Amino acid sequence: MVQAAALQRNESGIETAVGVLKQRFGDRLQTGAAIREQHGHTTTWIENQSPDAVVFPHSTEEVANIVKVCAAHKVPVIPFGTGTSLEGHVNAPAGGISVDLSQMDKILAVNVGDLDCVVQPGVTRADLNTHLRDQGLFFPIDPGANASLGGMAATRASGTNAVRYGTMKDNVLSLEAVMPDGQVIRTGHRARKSSAGYDLTRLLIGAEGTLGIITEITLRLHGIPEAISSARCSFPTVDAACQAVMMTIQYGIPVARIELLDQMSVKAANAYSGLDLPETPLLLLEFHGSDSGAAEQAETFGQIAEEFGGSDFTTTSTTEERNKLWQARHDMYWASLQLRPGAQGISTDVCVPISRLAECVTAAQDKAAELGLLAPIVGHVGDGNFHTLLLIDMDNPAEVAGAEDFVGWLNDMAISMEGTCTGEHGIGQGKRPYLVKELGAATAYMAAIKSALDPDNIMNPGKIL
Amino acid sequence: MVQAAALQRNESGIETAVGVLKQRFGDRLQTGAAIREQHGHTTTWIENQSPDAVVFPHSTEEVANIVKVCAAHKVPVIPFGTGTSLEGHVNAPAGGISVDLSQMDKILAVNVGDLDCVVQPGVTRADLNTHLRDQGLFFPIDPGANASLGGMAATRASGTNAVRYGTMKDNVLSLEAVMPDGQVIRTGHRARKSSAGYDLTRLLIGAEGTLGIITEITLRLHGIPEAISSARCSFPTVDAACQAVMMTIQYGIPVARIELLDQMSVKAANAYSGLDLPETPLLLLEFHGSDSGAAEQAETFGQIAEEFGGSDFTTTSTTEERNKLWQARHDMYWASLQLRPGAQGISTDVCVPISRLAECVTAAQDKAAELGLLAPIVGHVGDGNFHTLLLIDMDNPAEVAGAEDFVGWLNDMAISMEGTCTGEHGIGQGKRPYLVKELGAATAYMAAIKSALDPDNIMNPGKIL
């Protein structure tokens, strides 16, 4: 594991707060080593920094209560959803209280006529979609993991559908949140747009719990399209695949998903998911629309693909075949780990203007090869976002150093291409130095906002800034 | 005119700052009464509060220079685009310097492959679209007025296309801004999505110049669709028209525009634009897509409209007829004023969940009738946003009082329906009491952010908060 800086602990404050909360929450406050460790754990190479206690609130009022106790004793509060974040977001570098929101999992309202719903933060995206299915609605954001919607909002998550439906920032209408002083606010209501004051909704989305705890989320929903079809197409090179993506976006084809798997990823998918895809770069697509609309999109894409040397273009609209293909895409993390059993997977997350994508992906492949790293690539290429999964033996210091070099080099390269070091994973602990490189002077104003709203730095300290 | 509260003036600071800036900017700083008055003027019923001087910078560096001088002497800075805002946004209640950005009107880059561009804040939306046309691209946000893109970002503008393309918050990738201390920041780069830190882009969008001056905007562009067609359909009642809108949105028909004109607005349009529309509530629509896609959308809408008693459903894809229809829509403000020559038009801007829209519009019609006010209504009904244009004799105190009653009553009603007092016009001076009603405790955190970034309250004081 890579070390994360520890912050000064407020021992006496923590002891008092844990005592007070234990009295109030009884068995819903846990201090066992295993549960604490589990709440510091994330799918990351950063060392675990466990909280001192984990508390399971059932209501906004209880969250406010917890935050007020922690505020009174200047004790860190770390919101926890499902623990699927990747940059140490739920670590507790100064100790404190992990607030596990998984038991706040009620769908409070579904307004079919308005295409919106109101949920508690612990509802997962899969649970919500299961609940919505009978009503002909769905929530499109799909980061892969079955994350909680509160966590997805907090990290400004996106994933495979973002090319058409946007990210969490585009699909949250408003929030209820407990602020660092324990006050409960609403950032808006259910209007589909508003120009009423500062956009606190978007400020909290992506703030990674450092400005408050999200306790209720009003989400935009979409009608399940009449037709959903999938396609796949193989390309001779990553460059050819990226050219096809760029042309698809320029043509305005409203693709619902357009995903790249590089050659190494295709090999991994074939082995893990029992497929027999040609082992060259692959695009996986999904089209949403009316029957004829989805068919037309697929046809137009087919023509574009042909222009760039695409081959083996296959479409399918049966649910079973479609699910098999997308299951393989979702399983890419596990499939890739099988390329090197026992290795730790370290995911990068750069996002660049699409015109620079081919160059950036190709350079990443070359750099990994040069460093001797096994590093399959998948990407949400309609947005210019891709993930290199470095497969690292963490007991080999030279490899770990190589991985650190690679991550830094790739982040710097994306920034130099007018891109970002994080398209969707967030800053957490791991990317803090790159945030400064990317946004420079702007980070001072982020820090000013943080100090103004959370003067004692109790909300998820050590993250982002 | 309705009076706006004046704020304490810093006379000596203003005198010094004007003197220093006059030396630096020469003829590009103006202090004549006419130009000062023009820069306090907005299309509003709020009295004019002129700035002490108007300065015309040509570069970000010059804007930073102006702000630094004003910061040193604690003098208000009021950014000015085209002066088409509606809630006293450019008034100078404490005097100070109006920064007119109209000469910062360069299109700095168009990246066709990435569907984005970089513009200075003084570029208007019409100028940008003229520039883009040859490249097959367009920028969709259309608030009606030919506003500057800087002003549109500052007020989180939207308009007729928002139902499909979103608002300014959805179409700005990143900003460059001069902050209250004169520092220049970038809030992001050209990646289509990012999870890098607090979303300062969205914080500045809609901040109405109270947190900084936007000096460069990176915008998302869209390909001009293969086919653009329009339709109109008359309905027996506002309720029937709204039901058709709701069903259209639920069906997921990706309408590019769906606008309501109530009976009184249709009469005004007939008279002003020489049309002969049936004088009942009307929906105007626009469809974007492939040839067959746009046709299919129109056909599906036609079926929905029929279900709700729609009649006289007419589609057109010739540019000339289409332009005539939309020109009439754009001219509604002037057409409505002709219903009562000499009257002042006062526009409301509520936005409610679509399921409440018919009820809200009908109640607004009834209330206006009850108060004896002439008040045609138009609406961006796909978003639940509509504007009542009160036609008021400002020399008649009883009428002005009635208008104030109406505005307050309507804002309260929208808020009670989980909506907002402003879908797109912003808070400015006029809606400050309603912001507090709408968002309550949240406004305290807006104030904390404002104080943190602008401790001397020099950036557009007296607006929003």
Interface residues (C-beta under 8 A of the other chain):
Chain A: N111 V112 G113 D114 L115 D116 T155 R156 A157 S158 A162 G166 T167 K169 D170 M179 Q183 V184 I185 R186 T187 G188 H189 R190 A191 R192 K193 S194 S195 A196 G197 Y198 D199 L200 R202 L203 I205 G206 A207 L211 H222 G223 P225 E226 M246 I249 Q250 Y251 G252 P254 G289 S290 S292 G293 E296 T300 D349 C351 V352 P353 I354 S355 D383 G384 N385 A414 I415 E418 G419 T420 C421 T422 G423 E424 H425 G426 I427 K431 Y434 L435 E438 L439 G440 A441 A442 T443 A444 Y445 M446 A448 I449 K450 S451 A452 L453 I464 L465
Chain B: N111 V112 G113 D114 L115 D116 T155 R156 A157 S158 A162 G166 T167 K169 D170 M179 Q183 V184 I185 R186 T187 G188 H189 R190 A191 R192 K193 S194 S195 A196 G197 Y198 D199 L200 R202 L203 I205 G206 A207 L211 H222 G223 P225 E226 M246 I249 Q250 Y251 G252 P254 G289 S290 S292 G293 E296 T300 D349 C351 V352 P353 I354 S355 D383 G384 N385 A414 I415 E418 G419 T420 C421 T422 G423 E424 H425 G426 I427 K431 Y434 L435 E438 L439 G440 A441 A442 T443 A444 Y445 M446 A448 I449 K450 S451 A452 L453 I464 L465
